[in-house]
């Protein structure tokens, strides 16, 4: 759960596997809740025909204006010979729930994004997670990735 800087809206996220809502076996579920009217502004699911697991949400607030909502986690929407899971970041328009862009991170094994924060200047989104793709033993190691507001690696 995150709130915008005006404290007028709260965003809740999780994973759903409700067949009637889901596009795959698990999908991201995001709710925008208005704290001023005590009502749901919008509710939606995002996902592929495979597993998509939401781990966290972060808001990009500049001058008390919400510029973007970022959802991150992992997805199995790939050929299993490439990697079991790849980390995913989706930038969402916080007003309409429309996807502005999405980017995947991963290699030949499992790569999962768990948390994120903006640096002090709001120029980079720092992502933290776990990867077993980039070492010979295929064991889990920490992973840190920085991207800009357009999803480009830095």
DRENVO-42726 format. One record per atom (N, C-alpha, C, O): x, y, z; atom name. Coordinates in nm, 2 decimals. Atoms other than C-alpha are relative to their C-alpha. Layout:
<recs>
        X        Y        Z   atome
        X        Y        Z      CA
...
</recs>
This chain:
<recs>
        X        Y        Z   atome
     0.08    -0.12     0.00       N
     0.00     0.00     0.00      CA
     0.09     0.12     0.00       C
     0.19     0.13     0.07       O
    -0.07    -0.13     0.01       N
     0.12     0.35    -0.09      CA
    -0.11     0.11    -0.01       C
    -0.21     0.09    -0.06       O
     0.09    -0.11     0.01       N
    -0.04     0.69    -0.06      CA
     0.07     0.11    -0.08       C
     0.20     0.12    -0.08       O
    -0.06    -0.11     0.07       N
     0.02     1.00    -0.28      CA
     0.04     0.11     0.10       C
     0.00     0.10     0.21       O
    -0.05    -0.10    -0.09       N
     0.19     1.31    -0.13      CA
    -0.11     0.09     0.05       C
    -0.09     0.15     0.16       O
     0.11    -0.08    -0.04       N
    -0.15     1.49    -0.10      CA
    -0.08    -0.08     0.11       C
    -0.17    -0.02     0.17       O
     0.07     0.09    -0.09       N
    -0.28     1.20     0.11      CA
    -0.15    -0.01    -0.04       C
    -0.23    -0.04     0.05       O
     0.13     0.01     0.05       N
    -0.59     1.20    -0.10      CA
    -0.04    -0.14    -0.06       C
    -0.15    -0.18    -0.06       O
     0.02     0.13     0.06       N
    -0.54     0.86    -0.27      CA
     0.09    -0.10     0.06       C
     0.20    -0.07     0.10       O
    -0.08     0.12    -0.05       N
    -0.42     0.52    -0.15      CA
    -0.01    -0.10    -0.11       C
    -0.11    -0.13    -0.18       O
    -0.01     0.10     0.10       N
    -0.30     0.25    -0.39      CA
     0.03    -0.13     0.07       C
     0.13    -0.14     0.15       O
    -0.02     0.13    -0.06       N
    -0.33    -0.11    -0.28      CA
     0.03    -0.10    -0.11       C
    -0.03    -0.10    -0.22       O
    -0.04     0.10     0.10       N
    -0.17    -0.40    -0.47      CA
     0.01    -0.14     0.06       C
     0.04    -0.15     0.18       O
    -0.02     0.14    -0.04       N
    -0.15    -0.77    -0.46      CA
    -0.01    -0.09    -0.12       C
     0.00    -0.05    -0.23       O
     0.01     0.10     0.11       N
    -0.19    -1.09    -0.66      CA
    -0.13    -0.07     0.01       C
    -0.18    -0.10     0.12       O
     0.13     0.07     0.00       N
    -0.52    -1.25    -0.76      CA
     0.01    -0.12    -0.09       C
     0.08    -0.12    -0.19       O
     0.01     0.12     0.09       N
    -0.59    -1.59    -0.90      CA
    -0.14    -0.04    -0.02       C
    -0.18    -0.15    -0.05       O
     0.14     0.01     0.03       N
    -0.96    -1.54    -0.93      CA
    -0.02    -0.02    -0.15       C
     0.00     0.07    -0.23       O
     0.01     0.04     0.14       N
    -1.04    -1.71    -1.26      CA
    -0.08     0.11    -0.08       C
    -0.05     0.14    -0.20       O
     0.08    -0.09     0.07       N
    -1.31    -1.46    -1.36      CA
     0.07     0.13    -0.03       C
     0.03     0.20    -0.12       O
    -0.07    -0.13     0.02       N
    -1.08    -1.16    -1.32      CA
     0.14    -0.02    -0.07       C
     0.19     0.07    -0.13       O
    -0.14     0.03     0.04       N
    -0.75    -1.32    -1.41      CA
     0.02    -0.03    -0.15       C
    -0.07    -0.09    -0.21       O
    -0.03     0.03     0.14       N
    -0.59    -1.34    -1.75      CA
     0.09    -0.13    -0.01       C
     0.09    -0.20    -0.11       O
    -0.08     0.12    -0.01       N
    -0.35    -1.61    -1.64      CA
    -0.03    -0.07     0.13       C
    -0.13    -0.04     0.20       O
     0.03     0.07    -0.13       N
    -0.32    -1.83    -1.33      CA
     0.02     0.10     0.12       C
    -0.05     0.08     0.22       O
    -0.02    -0.10    -0.10       N
    -0.20    -1.53    -1.12      CA
     0.03     0.14    -0.08       C
     0.10     0.14    -0.18       O
    -0.02    -0.14     0.06       N
    -0.21    -1.15    -1.21      CA
     0.01     0.10     0.11       C
    -0.03     0.09     0.22       O
    -0.01    -0.11    -0.08       N
    -0.13    -0.82    -1.06      CA
    -0.14     0.05     0.02       C
    -0.23     0.05    -0.07       O
     0.12    -0.07    -0.03       N
    -0.43    -0.66    -0.88      CA
     0.03     0.13     0.07       C
     0.10     0.14     0.16       O
    -0.03    -0.13    -0.06       N
    -0.43    -0.29    -0.81      CA
    -0.13     0.08     0.02       C
    -0.22     0.07    -0.07       O
     0.11    -0.08    -0.04       N
    -0.69    -0.07    -0.64      CA
     0.04     0.14     0.03       C
     0.13     0.16     0.11       O
    -0.02    -0.14    -0.04       N
    -0.70     0.31    -0.62      CA
    -0.12     0.04     0.08       C
    -0.23     0.03     0.04       O
     0.10    -0.03    -0.10       N
    -0.89     0.42    -0.32      CA
     0.00     0.15     0.04       C
     0.11     0.20     0.08       O
     0.01    -0.15    -0.04       N
    -1.00     0.79    -0.26      CA
    -0.02     0.01     0.15       C
    -0.13    -0.03     0.20       O
     0.01    -0.03    -0.14       N
    -0.94     0.89     0.10      CA
    -0.10     0.11     0.03       C
    -0.15     0.13     0.14       O
     0.09    -0.11    -0.02       N
    -1.15     1.20     0.05      CA
    -0.15    -0.04    -0.02       C
    -0.23     0.01     0.06       O
     0.14     0.04     0.01       N
    -1.47     1.03    -0.07      CA
    -0.02    -0.14     0.06       C
    -0.13    -0.19     0.05       O
     0.01     0.14    -0.06       N
    -1.40     0.69     0.10      CA
    -0.06    -0.10    -0.10       C
    -0.16    -0.17    -0.07       O
     0.05     0.09     0.10       N
    -1.46     0.50    -0.22      CA
     0.11    -0.04    -0.10       C
     0.22     0.02    -0.11       O
    -0.10     0.06     0.10       N
    -1.28     0.29    -0.49      CA
    -0.01     0.09    -0.12       C
    -0.12     0.10    -0.18       O
    -0.01    -0.08     0.13       N
    -1.17     0.51    -0.78      CA
     0.01    -0.09    -0.12       C
    -0.06    -0.07    -0.22       O
    -0.01     0.10     0.10       N
    -1.07     0.22    -0.99      CA
     0.06    -0.13     0.06       C
     0.13    -0.13     0.16       O
    -0.05     0.13    -0.03       N
    -0.98    -0.15    -0.97      CA
     0.03    -0.07    -0.13       C
    -0.04    -0.06    -0.22       O
    -0.03     0.07     0.12       N
    -0.80    -0.36    -1.22      CA
     0.10    -0.11     0.02       C
     0.17    -0.11     0.12       O
    -0.10     0.11     0.00       N
    -0.59    -0.66    -1.30      CA
     0.09     0.02    -0.12       C
     0.04     0.06    -0.23       O
    -0.10    -0.01     0.11       N
    -0.28    -0.67    -1.52      CA
     0.07    -0.13     0.00       C
     0.12    -0.18     0.10       O
    -0.07     0.12     0.00       N
    -0.12    -0.98    -1.64      CA
     0.00    -0.07    -0.14       C
    -0.07    -0.03    -0.23       O
    -0.01     0.08     0.12       N
    -0.03    -1.23    -1.91      CA
    -0.08    -0.13     0.02       C
    -0.16    -0.14     0.11       O
     0.07     0.13    -0.01       N
    -0.16    -1.58    -1.97      CA
     0.08    -0.10     0.09       C
     0.05    -0.22     0.10       O
    -0.08     0.08    -0.10       N
     0.11    -1.71    -1.72      CA
    -0.01     0.07     0.13       C
    -0.10     0.15     0.16       O
     0.00    -0.06    -0.13       N
     0.19    -1.62    -1.36      CA
     0.07     0.13     0.00       C
     0.17     0.15    -0.06       O
    -0.05    -0.14    -0.02       N
     0.24    -1.25    -1.28      CA
    -0.02     0.03     0.15       C
    -0.14     0.04     0.19       O
     0.01    -0.01    -0.14       N
     0.31    -1.19    -0.91      CA
     0.05     0.15     0.04       C
     0.16     0.18     0.01       O
    -0.03    -0.14    -0.04       N
     0.30    -0.83    -0.77      CA
     0.07     0.00     0.14       C
     0.01    -0.06     0.23       O
    -0.07    -0.01    -0.13       N
     0.55    -0.76    -0.49      CA
    -0.01     0.14     0.06       C
    -0.02     0.14     0.19       O
     0.01    -0.14    -0.06       N
     0.53    -0.38    -0.44      CA
    -0.04     0.10    -0.10       C
    -0.04     0.08    -0.22       O
     0.04    -0.11     0.08       N
     0.40    -0.05    -0.56      CA
     0.09     0.12     0.05       C
     0.12     0.13     0.17       O
    -0.06    -0.12    -0.04       N
     0.58     0.29    -0.56      CA
    -0.06     0.11    -0.09       C
    -0.09     0.09    -0.20       O
     0.06    -0.12     0.07       N
     0.45     0.64    -0.65      CA
     0.11     0.10    -0.03       C
     0.20     0.12     0.05       O
    -0.08    -0.11     0.04       N
     0.64     0.90    -0.84      CA
    -0.07     0.13     0.02       C
    -0.16     0.17    -0.06       O
     0.07    -0.13    -0.04       N
     0.53     1.23    -0.68      CA
     0.10     0.11    -0.03       C
     0.21     0.12     0.03       O
    -0.09    -0.12     0.02       N
     0.68     1.56    -0.81      CA
    -0.09     0.12     0.02       C
    -0.19     0.14    -0.04       O
     0.07    -0.13    -0.03       N
     0.56     1.89    -0.66      CA
    -0.15    -0.04     0.04       C
    -0.24     0.03    -0.01       O
     0.13     0.04    -0.04       N
     0.26     1.71    -0.50      CA
    -0.09    -0.05    -0.11       C
    -0.21    -0.05    -0.10       O
     0.08     0.05     0.12       N
     0.15     1.57    -0.84      CA
     0.05    -0.14    -0.03       C
     0.17    -0.16    -0.05       O
    -0.03     0.14     0.03       N
     0.14     1.20    -0.89      CA
     0.03    -0.02    -0.15       C
    -0.06    -0.01    -0.23       O
    -0.04     0.01     0.14       N
     0.33     1.14    -1.21      CA
    -0.01    -0.14    -0.05       C
    -0.04    -0.17    -0.17       O
     0.01     0.14     0.04       N
     0.33     0.76    -1.22      CA
    -0.01    -0.09     0.12       C
     0.03    -0.06     0.23       O
     0.01     0.10    -0.10       N
     0.25     0.45    -1.03      CA
     0.08    -0.12    -0.06       C
     0.05    -0.16    -0.18       O
    -0.09     0.11     0.05       N
     0.51     0.17    -1.07      CA
    -0.04    -0.13     0.08       C
    -0.04    -0.13     0.20       O
     0.02     0.13    -0.06       N
     0.42    -0.20    -1.00      CA
     0.11    -0.09    -0.04       C
     0.16    -0.09    -0.15       O
    -0.10     0.09     0.03       N
     0.69    -0.45    -0.97      CA
    -0.01    -0.14     0.07       C
    -0.08    -0.15     0.17       O
     0.01     0.13    -0.05       N
     0.73    -0.82    -0.92      CA
     0.07    -0.09    -0.10       C
     0.19    -0.07    -0.13       O
    -0.06     0.10     0.10       N
     0.79    -1.12    -1.15      CA
    -0.10    -0.07    -0.08       C
    -0.22    -0.07    -0.04       O
     0.09     0.06     0.10       N
     0.64    -1.30    -1.44      CA
     0.06    -0.13    -0.06       C
     0.18    -0.13    -0.07       O
    -0.05     0.12     0.07       N
     0.67    -1.65    -1.60      CA
    -0.05     0.00    -0.14       C
    -0.07    -0.10    -0.20       O
     0.05    -0.01     0.13       N
     0.55    -1.52    -1.93      CA
     0.11    -0.01    -0.11       C
     0.11     0.07    -0.20       O
    -0.11     0.02     0.09       N
     0.85    -1.65    -2.11      CA
     0.02    -0.15    -0.03       C
    -0.03    -0.24     0.05       O
    -0.04     0.14     0.03       N
     0.98    -1.97    -2.27      CA
     0.08    -0.05     0.12       C
     0.18     0.01     0.17       O
    -0.06     0.05    -0.12       N
     1.08    -2.18    -1.97      CA
     0.15    -0.04    -0.02       C
     0.22    -0.05     0.08       O
    -0.15     0.03     0.02       N
     1.42    -2.26    -2.13      CA
     0.08     0.13     0.02       C
     0.20     0.12     0.04       O
    -0.07    -0.13    -0.02       N
     1.51    -1.89    -2.09      CA
     0.02     0.03     0.15       C
     0.12     0.06     0.19       O
    -0.01    -0.02    -0.15       N
     1.43    -1.86    -1.72      CA
    -0.14    -0.02     0.06       C
    -0.24     0.01    -0.01       O
     0.13     0.03    -0.06       N
     1.16    -1.96    -1.48      CA
    -0.08     0.12     0.02       C
    -0.20     0.13    -0.01       O
     0.07    -0.12    -0.02       N
     1.07    -1.61    -1.38      CA
     0.10     0.12    -0.04       C
     0.22     0.10    -0.03       O
    -0.08    -0.12     0.03       N
     1.19    -1.26    -1.49      CA
    -0.07     0.11     0.08       C
    -0.19     0.12     0.09       O
     0.06    -0.12    -0.07       N
     1.15    -0.94    -1.29      CA
    -0.07     0.09    -0.10       C
    -0.03     0.09    -0.22       O
     0.08    -0.09     0.09       N
     0.90    -0.70    -1.43      CA
    -0.03     0.13     0.08       C
    -0.06     0.13     0.20       O
     0.04    -0.13    -0.05       N
     0.83    -0.33    -1.38      CA
    -0.10     0.06    -0.10       C
    -0.07     0.06    -0.22       O
     0.11    -0.06     0.08       N
     0.51    -0.17    -1.51      CA
    -0.03     0.14     0.05       C
    -0.06     0.16     0.16       O
     0.04    -0.14    -0.03       N
     0.46     0.21    -1.52      CA
    -0.15     0.02    -0.04       C
    -0.19    -0.01    -0.16       O
     0.14    -0.01     0.01       N
     0.09     0.28    -1.48      CA
    -0.05     0.15     0.01       C
     0.00     0.22     0.10       O
     0.06    -0.14    -0.02       N
    -0.10     0.61    -1.53      CA
    -0.09    -0.01     0.12       C
    -0.19    -0.09     0.12       O
     0.07     0.01    -0.13       N
    -0.24     0.67    -1.18      CA
    -0.15     0.04    -0.01       C
    -0.23     0.02     0.08       O
     0.14    -0.05     0.02       N
    -0.56     0.83    -1.32      CA
    -0.08    -0.10    -0.07       C
    -0.20    -0.12    -0.04       O
     0.08     0.09     0.09       N
    -0.66     0.57    -1.58      CA
     0.03    -0.14     0.01       C
    -0.05    -0.22    -0.05       O
    -0.05     0.14     0.00       N
    -0.48     0.25    -1.50      CA
     0.06    -0.05    -0.13       C
     0.08    -0.17    -0.14       O
    -0.06     0.05     0.13       N
    -0.34     0.24    -1.85      CA
     0.15    -0.02     0.02       C
     0.22     0.06     0.09       O
    -0.14     0.03    -0.01       N
     0.00     0.09    -1.89      CA
     0.08     0.10    -0.09       C
     0.04     0.11    -0.21       O
    -0.08    -0.09     0.08       N
     0.26     0.35    -2.01      CA
     0.12    -0.07    -0.06       C
     0.15    -0.05    -0.17       O
    -0.10     0.09     0.05       N
     0.54     0.10    -2.04      CA
     0.03    -0.12     0.10       C
    -0.02    -0.11     0.21       O
    -0.04     0.11    -0.09       N
     0.67    -0.23    -1.90      CA
     0.14    -0.05    -0.05       C
     0.17    -0.04    -0.17       O
    -0.13     0.05     0.03       N
     1.02    -0.38    -1.89      CA
     0.03    -0.12     0.09       C
    -0.02    -0.13     0.20       O
    -0.03     0.12    -0.07       N
     1.15    -0.72    -1.79      CA
     0.15    -0.01     0.02       C
     0.23     0.05    -0.06       O
    -0.14     0.02    -0.04       N
     1.48    -0.81    -1.62      CA
     0.02    -0.15     0.02       C
    -0.05    -0.21     0.10       O
    -0.03     0.14    -0.03       N
     1.63    -1.15    -1.63      CA
     0.10    -0.07    -0.09       C
     0.15    -0.01    -0.19       O
    -0.09     0.08     0.08       N
     1.85    -1.42    -1.76      CA
    -0.05    -0.15    -0.01       C
    -0.17    -0.17    -0.03       O
     0.04     0.14     0.02       N
     1.85    -1.80    -1.78      CA
    -0.06    -0.07     0.12       C
    -0.12    -0.18     0.10       O
     0.06     0.06    -0.12       N
     1.72    -1.87    -1.43      CA
    -0.10     0.10     0.06       C
    -0.15     0.18    -0.02       O
     0.10    -0.09    -0.05       N
     1.48    -1.70    -1.19      CA
     0.06     0.14     0.05       C
     0.16     0.14     0.11       O
    -0.04    -0.14    -0.03       N
     1.50    -1.32    -1.14      CA
    -0.13     0.07     0.05       C
    -0.23     0.07    -0.02       O
     0.12    -0.05    -0.06       N
     1.25    -1.16    -0.90      CA
     0.03     0.14     0.06       C
     0.13     0.16     0.13       O
    -0.01    -0.13    -0.06       N
     1.21    -0.79    -0.81      CA
    -0.10     0.01     0.12       C
    -0.22    -0.03     0.11       O
     0.07     0.00    -0.12       N
     1.09    -0.73    -0.45      CA
    -0.04     0.14     0.05       C
    -0.15     0.17     0.10       O
     0.02    -0.13    -0.05       N
     1.12    -0.36    -0.37      CA
     0.06     0.11    -0.08       C
     0.15     0.08    -0.17       O
    -0.05    -0.11     0.08       N
     1.19    -0.02    -0.51      CA
    -0.01     0.13     0.08       C
    -0.09     0.14     0.18       O
     0.02    -0.14    -0.05       N
     1.24     0.35    -0.42      CA
     0.06     0.09    -0.10       C
     0.15     0.05    -0.18       O
    -0.06    -0.10     0.09       N
     1.32     0.67    -0.60      CA
     0.12     0.06     0.07       C
     0.12     0.07     0.20       O
    -0.11    -0.07    -0.06       N
     1.66     0.83    -0.54      CA
    -0.04     0.14     0.04       C
    -0.16     0.19     0.00       O
     0.04    -0.13    -0.05       N
     1.66     1.18    -0.38      CA
    -0.04     0.09    -0.11       C
    -0.13     0.17    -0.09       O
     0.03    -0.09     0.10       N
     1.65     1.36    -0.71      CA
    -0.12    -0.04    -0.09       C
    -0.16     0.03    -0.18       O
     0.11     0.06     0.08       N
     1.36     1.14    -0.85      CA
     0.04    -0.02    -0.14       C
    -0.05    -0.03    -0.23       O
    -0.04     0.03     0.13       N
     1.57     1.07    -1.15      CA
     0.02    -0.15    -0.03       C
     0.02    -0.19    -0.15       O
    -0.02     0.14     0.01       N
     1.62     0.70    -1.09      CA
    -0.09    -0.08     0.09       C
    -0.11    -0.04     0.21       O
     0.07     0.10    -0.09       N
     1.40     0.42    -0.96      CA
     0.10    -0.11     0.02       C
     0.15    -0.18    -0.07       O
    -0.09     0.10    -0.04       N
     1.62     0.18    -0.77      CA
    -0.08    -0.13     0.03       C
    -0.17    -0.12     0.12       O
     0.07     0.12    -0.02       N
     1.50    -0.18    -0.78      CA
     0.09    -0.10     0.07       C
     0.21    -0.11     0.04       O
    -0.07     0.10    -0.08       N
     1.60    -0.46    -0.54      CA
    -0.07    -0.13    -0.02       C
    -0.19    -0.14    -0.02       O
     0.06     0.13     0.02       N
     1.55    -0.83    -0.59      CA
     0.10    -0.11     0.02       C
     0.21    -0.09     0.09       O
    -0.08     0.12    -0.01       N
     1.70    -1.17    -0.62      CA
     0.02    -0.06    -0.14       C
    -0.08    -0.06    -0.22       O
    -0.03     0.06     0.13       N
     1.87    -1.34    -0.92      CA
     0.08    -0.12     0.02       C
     0.17    -0.13     0.10       O
    -0.08     0.12     0.00       N
     2.00    -1.69    -0.98      CA
     0.05    -0.02    -0.14       C
     0.10    -0.12    -0.18       O
    -0.04     0.01     0.14       N
     2.08    -1.61    -1.35      CA
     0.15     0.03    -0.02       C
     0.20    -0.01    -0.12       O
    -0.13    -0.06     0.03       N
     2.42    -1.45    -1.32      CA
     0.12    -0.05     0.08       C
     0.21     0.02     0.11       O
    -0.12     0.06    -0.07       N
     2.65    -1.69    -1.13      CA
     0.00    -0.15    -0.04       C
    -0.10    -0.21    -0.08       O
    -0.02     0.14     0.05       N
     2.79    -2.04    -1.21      CA
    -0.08    -0.10     0.08       C
    -0.12    -0.20     0.02       O
     0.07     0.10    -0.08       N
     2.62    -2.22    -0.92      CA
    -0.15     0.01    -0.01       C
    -0.22    -0.07     0.05       O
     0.15    -0.02     0.01       N
     2.27    -2.08    -1.01      CA
    -0.06     0.02     0.14       C
    -0.18    -0.02     0.16       O
     0.05    -0.03    -0.14       N
     2.23    -1.98    -0.64      CA
    -0.06     0.14     0.00       C
    -0.02     0.22    -0.08       O
     0.07    -0.14    -0.01       N
     2.02    -1.68    -0.53      CA
     0.10     0.10     0.05       C
     0.17     0.08     0.15       O
    -0.08    -0.12    -0.04       N
     2.21    -1.35    -0.51      CA
    -0.09     0.12     0.00       C
    -0.19     0.13    -0.08       O
     0.06    -0.13     0.00       N
     2.10    -1.00    -0.44      CA
     0.01     0.06    -0.14       C
     0.11     0.04    -0.21       O
     0.00    -0.07     0.13       N
     2.02    -0.79    -0.75      CA
    -0.05     0.15     0.02       C
    -0.15     0.17     0.08       O
     0.04    -0.14    -0.01       N
     2.01    -0.41    -0.77      CA
     0.01     0.06    -0.14       C
     0.11     0.05    -0.21       O
     0.01    -0.06     0.14       N
     1.90    -0.23    -1.09      CA
    -0.05     0.14     0.02       C
    -0.14     0.17     0.10       O
     0.05    -0.14     0.01       N
     1.85     0.14    -1.16      CA
    -0.06     0.03    -0.14       C
     0.01     0.00    -0.24       O
     0.06    -0.04     0.13       N
     1.61     0.27    -1.43      CA
    -0.04     0.14     0.01       C
    -0.07     0.19     0.12       O
     0.05    -0.13     0.00       N
     1.50     0.61    -1.53      CA
    -0.16     0.00    -0.02       C
    -0.21    -0.11    -0.02       O
     0.14     0.00     0.01       N
     1.14     0.73    -1.57      CA
    -0.06    -0.05    -0.13       C
    -0.18    -0.07    -0.14       O
     0.04     0.06     0.12       N
     1.12     0.58    -1.91      CA
     0.03    -0.15    -0.01       C
     0.00    -0.22    -0.11       O
    -0.03     0.14    -0.01       N
     1.23     0.24    -1.80      CA
     0.14    -0.05    -0.05       C
     0.17    -0.16    -0.07       O
    -0.14     0.03     0.05       N
     1.59     0.26    -1.94      CA
     0.09    -0.03     0.11       C
     0.10     0.04     0.21       O
    -0.10     0.04    -0.10       N
     1.86     0.09    -1.74      CA
     0.11     0.12     0.01       C
     0.14     0.18    -0.09       O
    -0.11    -0.10    -0.02       N
     2.12     0.33    -1.59      CA
     0.12    -0.06     0.05       C
     0.22     0.01     0.08       O
</recs>
